[in-house]
Amino acid sequence: MSKGNLHFRHASFLDRIQNTRHIFASRTFKGGIMKSFILTLLGLIFPLFGFAAVVPNFVITGPVVSSNDKPYFPANDGIHGIELWSIDESGNPFMVADINPGPGKSTPSFLKNVKDANGKGVLFFSAYEPVHGNELWTTDGTSEGTKLVADINPGIMGSNPEQLTRLGGQVMFMAWAPGPGYELFKSDGTAEGTVLVKDIRPGPASSKIKDMVNNNGTVYFSADDGIHGAELWKSNGTPEGTVLVKDINPGSEGSSPSGMTYCNGKSYFTAFDPPTGYELWSTDGTTDGTVMVKDINPGPPNSFPWEFISFNDLLYFQANDGSSGTELWRSDGTADGTQLIKDINPGTPGSYPSGFKKRKDILYFCATTETTGEELWKSDGTPEGTGLVCDIYPGVGGSSPMYFRTWNRELYFSATGPSGRDLWESDGTKNGTTAVPVGLSVGKSQGCYNPQDLIPINDALYFTVTDAQGNKRLERLERPLPPHH
């Protein structure tokens, strides 16, 4: 690949036949010579039935986001700088708009898809051009429909929008403007509808908004009003509805709430209080309804609960009780119902479960033990139903699985096997956990490795790989969906 130039590498007809045969033989048919012959014929008749297709061959510079069943991502073709790109229905890459014309870069970031009243997605993002600086933009996927929403901070300095978060048909975000400084804004995609929600810390000082998340129609976040320190706030998009929920750690130091996750009618998060340290808290959005769930690591030591996920109406997370290390926990919102599920790595070292992903009625995650290293695990929420799926990289080295996604009714992820880092899939069993055979078109034969940024869109799984020069490329895995049972 010539760095800085855009190349189109379409899979040849033979590649399509080979990849179709390889993928079908590995997962659907699992047969011998006659089946391989039949599959080759199928590949001749139906070359689009399913194959790992190389999309573009240029540099991806950021995460891939879906809007209206299309992938969007920042990329650099070496001619236009870092701009917003997508893939058309034929699998061809195209630049959505040259926001900063010429070799200059607009560096689109904080991409967020928001559905309008008609259910159509509008992609909001932050981008730079030399007249207005870094400001809020939207796109409908066309060059004509890619527009500057509002010049929040007039002039070349820009407002630098960050932490874009959906709220209904609007987006809420943090931006800088003369007067309030960095504060909470909202936008409906029009200049008139882009306004300051509230100057939480009055005057030019910033309220340091962090960890914005929409939990069941209410945006929660951490903010510092200059009096209470970093504490839990919420907003419904109006000045009156943007309020401090509770001063958890009274005084100016704050509780630094983070990790807000909605589960079964409540929002859970980690917060600090001197007598108990960083522990698990929950809120129903009211002051009285904001409470510590349990002091998991009793007294001032921290349990540092993290990696929250809602699963079967219970909250699952990692925490350290001071004796078992950082392990897998669950909570129903009560102290008695907050329990260690299993000491996966016995003793104090902990297994550090992370990357939780739901598939059917099983929770998958990455965990570490002294005998297998970092590998793929699963749990049904019971000690007996929590176990190792597969030791992908035998021994203590570990495969470090990550970027979990469910697609085609299976779990897909990136992991390191004996042959290097590849795309893997799993049905939850040891024998059903295998490397995806995409090497004929996108694997090591092309000097590519480290699949990441997995995102399923319709009948395709998009992901990025890194080439020998260290540049990201977008790839697409296509496969027919299994019949409904």
C-alpha positions in Angstrom: 0.0 0.0 0.0 1.2 3.5 -0.8 0.7 5.5 2.3 -1.3 8.6 1.6 -3.1 7.4 -1.5 -6.5 5.8 -1.8 -6.6 2.4 -3.4 -9.6 0.2 -4.2 -9.0 -3.5 -3.7 -12.1 -5.5 -4.7 -12.0 -9.2 -4.0 -11.5 -11.1 -7.3 -14.1 -13.6 -8.5 -11.8 -16.4 -7.5 -11.3 -14.8 -4.1 -15.1 -14.7 -3.6 -15.4 -18.3 -4.5 -12.6 -19.3 -2.1 -13.8 -17.2 0.7 -17.4 -18.4 0.3 -16.2 -22.0 0.4 -13.9 -21.4 3.3 -16.5 -19.7 5.5 -19.3 -22.0 4.7 -17.2 -25.1 5.2 -15.9 -23.8 8.6 -19.3 -23.0 10.1 -22.3 -24.2 8.1 -21.4 -27.4 6.4 -18.1 -28.7 8.0 -17.6 -31.3 5.3 -15.1 -33.1 3.1 -14.1 -33.1 -0.5 -17.6 -33.5 -2.0 -19.0 -30.8 0.2 -16.1 -28.5 -0.7 -16.8 -29.2 -4.4 -20.5 -28.4 -3.9 -19.6 -25.2 -2.1 -17.3 -24.2 -4.9 -20.2 -24.6 -7.3 -22.3 -22.5 -5.0 -19.6 -19.9 -5.1 -19.7 -19.9 -8.9 -23.5 -19.5 -8.9 -23.9 -17.2 -5.9 -20.7 -15.3 -5.5 -22.4 -12.8 -3.2 -23.7 -15.4 -0.8 -21.0 -14.6 1.8 -17.4 -13.7 1.8 -14.8 -11.6 3.6 -14.6 -8.6 1.3 -11.8 -6.0 1.3 -13.4 -2.6 1.2 -11.0 0.3 0.9 -7.2 0.4 1.4 -6.6 3.7 3.2 -6.1 5.0 6.7 -8.9 4.9 9.3 -8.2 7.4 12.0 -11.1 6.9 14.4 -14.0 4.6 15.5 -16.7 3.5 13.1 -20.3 4.6 13.9 -23.6 3.4 12.3 -26.2 5.8 11.0 -29.1 4.8 8.7 -27.5 1.4 8.2 -24.3 2.8 6.9 -20.8 3.0 8.6 -19.3 6.4 9.1 -15.7 7.1 10.2 -12.9 9.6 9.9 -10.2 8.6 7.4 -7.3 10.0 5.5 -6.8 9.3 1.8 -3.6 11.4 1.7 -5.3 14.0 -0.6 -8.0 15.6 1.5 -6.6 15.1 5.0 -8.8 13.5 7.8 -12.4 13.8 6.7 -15.7 12.0 7.1 -16.1 8.8 5.0 -18.7 6.1 4.5 -19.4 3.0 2.4 -22.1 2.9 -0.3 -24.5 0.0 -0.9 -22.1 -1.6 -3.4 -19.3 -1.6 -0.8 -17.4 1.3 -2.3 -15.8 4.0 0.0 -16.7 7.6 -0.5 -15.8 10.8 1.2 -19.0 12.3 2.6 -17.7 15.9 2.5 -14.4 17.8 2.2 -15.2 20.0 5.2 -11.8 21.5 5.3 -11.1 21.8 1.6 -7.8 20.5 0.2 -5.1 18.7 2.2 -6.2 20.3 5.4 -8.0 18.1 7.9 -11.4 18.6 9.6 -10.8 15.6 12.0 -14.4 14.6 12.6 -14.9 13.3 16.2 -17.5 12.5 18.8 -19.7 11.0 16.1 -23.3 10.4 17.5 -26.3 9.1 15.6 -29.6 10.8 16.6 -33.0 9.8 15.2 -35.4 12.6 14.2 -39.2 12.6 14.6 -39.5 10.3 11.5 -37.1 7.8 12.8 -34.4 8.8 10.3 -30.8 9.1 11.7 -28.9 12.3 11.7 -25.2 12.1 12.4 -23.9 14.8 14.7 -20.1 15.4 15.1 -17.4 17.9 15.9 -15.3 19.1 13.0 -12.8 21.8 12.1 -12.5 24.2 9.3 -10.4 27.4 9.2 -13.2 30.0 9.2 -15.2 28.8 12.2 -12.7 26.5 14.0 -13.9 23.3 15.7 -17.8 23.4 15.8 -20.9 21.2 15.7 -21.8 19.6 12.4 -24.5 17.3 11.0 -24.8 15.1 8.0 -27.4 13.0 6.3 -24.7 11.1 4.4 -24.5 13.4 1.4 -22.1 16.3 0.7 -25.0 18.7 0.3 -26.5 17.5 3.6 -23.3 18.0 5.6 -23.6 21.3 7.3 -22.3 23.5 10.1 -25.0 23.5 12.7 -24.0 26.7 14.6 -21.0 28.9 15.2 -21.3 28.7 19.0 -18.0 30.6 19.5 -17.8 33.0 16.6 -14.3 33.2 14.9 -11.5 30.7 14.3 -11.1 29.5 17.9 -14.3 27.4 17.8 -16.4 26.0 20.7 -14.8 22.5 20.6 -17.9 20.4 21.2 -17.3 17.2 23.2 -19.2 14.3 24.9 -22.1 14.3 22.4 -25.0 12.5 24.0 -28.5 11.7 22.6 -31.6 13.0 24.3 -34.7 12.3 22.3 -34.3 13.9 18.9 -31.6 16.2 20.2 -28.0 16.0 21.2 -26.5 17.3 24.4 -22.9 18.2 24.6 -20.2 20.3 26.3 -18.9 23.3 24.4 -17.1 26.6 25.1 -18.8 30.0 24.5 -17.8 33.6 25.5 -19.3 34.2 28.9 -20.2 30.8 30.3 -17.0 29.0 29.3 -17.2 25.2 28.9 -20.8 24.3 29.8 -23.8 22.2 28.8 -25.4 22.8 25.4 -28.1 21.1 23.3 -29.0 21.1 19.7 -31.8 19.9 17.4 -29.6 20.2 14.4 -30.6 23.9 13.6 -28.7 27.1 14.5 -31.8 28.4 16.4 -32.2 25.1 18.3 -28.5 25.1 19.4 -28.5 26.8 22.8 -26.8 26.8 26.2 -28.8 24.6 28.6 -27.4 26.0 31.8 -24.3 27.8 33.1 -23.8 25.3 35.9 -20.8 27.1 37.2 -21.7 30.8 36.7 -19.2 32.9 34.9 -16.3 32.0 32.6 -15.0 29.1 34.8 -15.9 25.6 33.4 -18.2 23.2 35.3 -15.9 20.3 34.1 -18.7 18.1 32.8 -17.7 14.5 32.5 -19.3 11.0 31.9 -22.5 12.2 30.2 -24.9 9.4 29.6 -28.6 9.1 28.7 -30.2 6.7 31.2 -33.8 6.1 30.3 -34.5 9.6 29.0 -32.5 11.6 31.5 -29.0 12.7 31.0 -26.7 12.2 34.0 -23.2 13.5 34.4 -20.6 14.7 36.8 -20.2 18.5 37.1 -18.6 21.0 39.5 -20.7 24.1 40.2 -17.8 25.7 42.2 -19.4 25.0 45.5 -20.0 21.2 45.8 -17.1 19.9 43.8 -17.7 17.2 41.2 -21.0 15.7 42.0 -24.0 13.9 40.3 -26.2 16.1 38.1 -29.1 15.4 35.8 -30.8 17.2 32.9 -33.9 16.9 30.8 -32.6 19.5 28.4 -34.1 22.5 30.1 -32.5 25.0 32.5 -35.0 24.2 35.3 -34.5 20.5 34.8 -30.7 20.7 35.0 -30.1 20.2 38.7 -27.7 18.7 41.3 -29.0 15.3 42.3 -27.2 15.0 45.5 -24.1 16.3 47.3 -22.7 12.8 48.1 -19.5 14.0 49.6 -20.4 17.3 51.3 -18.1 20.2 50.7 -16.0 21.3 47.8 -14.1 18.1 47.1 -16.9 16.2 45.5 -17.6 12.5 45.0 -16.5 12.2 41.4 -19.4 10.0 40.2 -18.7 7.9 37.1 -19.7 4.8 35.1 -23.5 5.7 35.1 -25.5 2.7 33.9 -29.2 2.1 33.8 -30.7 -1.1 35.2 -34.2 -2.1 36.1 -35.5 1.4 37.0 -32.3 2.8 38.6 -29.0 4.3 37.5 -25.9 2.8 39.1 -22.5 4.4 39.4 -19.2 4.6 41.3 -18.8 7.5 43.8 -16.5 8.5 46.6 -17.3 9.3 50.2 -14.5 9.5 52.8 -16.0 7.0 55.3 -16.5 4.3 52.6 -14.2 5.2 49.7 -15.2 4.5 46.1 -18.2 2.2 46.3 -21.4 1.3 44.4 -24.2 3.8 44.4 -27.6 4.0 42.8 -30.2 6.8 42.1 -33.7 7.1 41.0 -33.1 10.7 40.1 -34.0 12.2 43.5 -31.9 13.3 46.4 -33.5 10.8 48.9 -33.3 8.0 46.3 -29.6 8.4 45.8 -27.9 6.0 48.1 -24.9 3.8 48.5 -25.9 0.2 47.6 -23.2 -1.6 49.6 -19.8 -0.9 51.1 -18.3 -3.8 49.3 -14.8 -3.3 50.7 -15.8 -2.3 54.3 -14.5 1.0 55.7 -12.4 3.7 53.8 -10.7 1.2 51.4 -12.1 1.3 47.9 -13.9 -1.5 46.1 -13.7 0.5 42.8 -16.8 -1.1 41.2 -16.6 -0.7 37.4 -17.5 -2.2 34.0 -21.2 -2.0 34.7 -23.7 -3.8 32.5 -27.5 -4.6 32.9 -28.2 -8.2 32.4 -31.5 -10.0 33.1 -32.6 -7.1 35.3 -29.5 -7.3 37.5 -26.3 -5.2 37.5 -23.1 -7.0 36.8 -19.7 -5.4 37.4 -16.2 -5.9 38.7 -15.3 -5.0 42.3 -12.7 -5.7 44.9 -13.9 -6.7 48.4 -10.4 -6.6 49.8 -10.0 -10.4 50.1 -10.9 -11.9 46.7 -9.3 -9.2 44.5 -11.2 -7.6 41.6 -13.8 -10.2 40.6 -17.2 -10.7 39.1 -20.2 -9.3 41.1 -23.9 -8.7 40.7 -26.5 -6.6 42.4 -30.3 -6.3 42.6 -29.9 -2.8 44.1 -29.9 -4.0 47.7 -27.0 -4.6 50.1 -28.0 -8.3 50.6 -28.5 -8.8 46.9 -25.0 -7.4 46.0 -22.9 -10.5 45.9 -19.6 -11.9 44.6 -20.5 -14.5 41.9 -17.3 -16.3 41.7 -13.6 -15.9 42.7 -12.4 -16.7 39.2 -8.7 -16.2 40.1 -8.6 -17.5 43.7 -6.9 -15.3 46.2 -6.2 -11.6 46.2 -4.8 -11.1 42.7 -8.3 -11.0 41.1 -9.4 -11.9 37.5 -10.4 -8.3 36.5 -13.4 -9.3 34.4 -14.1 -6.8 31.7 -15.6 -6.2 28.2 -19.0 -7.6 29.2 -21.3 -8.5 26.3 -24.7 -10.2 26.4 -25.6 -13.0 24.0 -28.9 -14.8 24.6 -29.0 -15.6 28.3 -25.3 -15.7 28.8 -22.9 -12.9 29.7 -19.4 -13.1 28.1 -16.3 -11.3 29.2 -12.6 -11.4 29.5 -11.0 -12.6 32.7 -7.5 -13.5 33.9 -6.3 -16.5 35.9 -2.8 -17.6 36.8 -3.1 -20.8 34.7 -4.6 -19.5 31.5 -3.8 -15.8 31.4 -6.5 -13.4 30.0 -9.1 -15.5 28.2 -12.8 -15.7 27.2 -15.2 -16.5 30.0 -19.0 -16.7 30.3 -21.6 -16.6 33.1 -25.3 -17.2 33.6 -25.1 -15.4 37.0 -24.4 -18.4 39.1 -21.1 -19.8 40.4 -21.7 -23.1 38.7 -22.6 -21.4 35.4 -19.5 -19.2 35.4 -16.6 -20.8 33.5 -13.8 -20.6 30.9 -15.1 -20.8 27.3 -11.9 -21.5 25.6 -8.1 -21.2 26.3 -7.5 -19.6 22.9 -3.8 -19.1 23.5 -2.8 -22.1 25.5 -0.7 -21.5 28.6 -0.3 -18.5 30.8 0.1 -15.9 28.0 -3.6 -15.4 27.3 -5.4 -14.3 24.2 -6.6 -10.9 25.6 -10.0 -11.0 23.9 -11.7 -7.6 23.4 -14.1 -5.6 21.1 -16.9 -8.1 21.8 -19.9 -7.8 19.4 -22.9 -10.1 18.7 -23.7 -10.7 15.1 -25.1 -13.5 13.0 -26.3 -14.9 16.4 -22.7 -15.5 17.6 -20.1 -13.6 19.5 -17.3 -11.9 17.5 -14.2 -10.4 19.0 -10.5 -9.8 18.5 -8.0 -12.2 20.2 -4.5 -13.5 20.0 -4.1 -17.1 19.0 -0.9 -19.1 18.3 -0.8 -17.6 14.8 -1.3 -14.0 15.9 -4.1 -11.6 16.5 -7.2 -12.4 14.5 -11.0 -12.1 14.3 -12.7 -14.8 16.3 -16.2 -16.1 16.8 -17.9 -18.2 19.5 -21.2 -20.0 20.1 -20.3 -20.3 23.8 -18.6 -23.6 23.6 -14.9 -24.6 23.4 -15.3 -26.4 20.0 -17.4 -23.5 18.7 -14.8 -20.9 19.4 -12.7 -20.5 16.3 -10.7 -17.9 14.3 -12.8 -16.5 11.5 -11.3 -17.6 8.1 -10.8 -14.2 6.6 -7.1 -14.6 5.9 -7.5 -15.1 2.2 -8.4 -11.5 1.7 -7.7 -9.4 4.8 -5.5 -11.4 7.1 -1.7 -11.9 7.4 -1.4 -12.5 3.6 -2.0 -8.8 3.4 0.2 -8.0 6.4 -2.9 -7.0 8.4 -3.6 -7.7 12.1 -5.4 -6.6 15.2 -9.1 -6.5 14.3 -11.0 -3.8 16.3 -13.8 -1.3 16.0 -16.3 -4.1 15.3 -19.7 -2.9 14.3 -22.5 -5.0 12.8 -24.7 -3.3 10.1 -27.4 -5.4 8.5 -25.9 -8.5 7.0 -22.2 -7.4 7.3 -19.8 -7.1 10.1 -17.4 -4.1 9.7 -14.1 -3.9 11.5 -10.7 -2.3 11.2 -7.4 -4.0 10.8 -3.9 -2.5 11.1 -1.5 -2.9 8.1 2.3 -3.4 8.2 2.8 0.4 8.2 0.6 0.8 11.2 -2.4 2.3 9.3 -6.0 1.2 9.9 -8.1 -0.2 7.1 -11.8 -1.0 7.1 -12.8 -4.5 6.3 -16.2 -6.2 5.9 -17.3 -9.7 6.7 -20.4 -10.9 4.9 -22.2 -14.1 5.7 -25.8 -15.4 5.3 -27.8 -15.4 8.5 -28.9 -18.8 9.8 -32.5 -19.7 9.5 -34.9 -18.8 12.4 -35.7 -21.6 14.7 
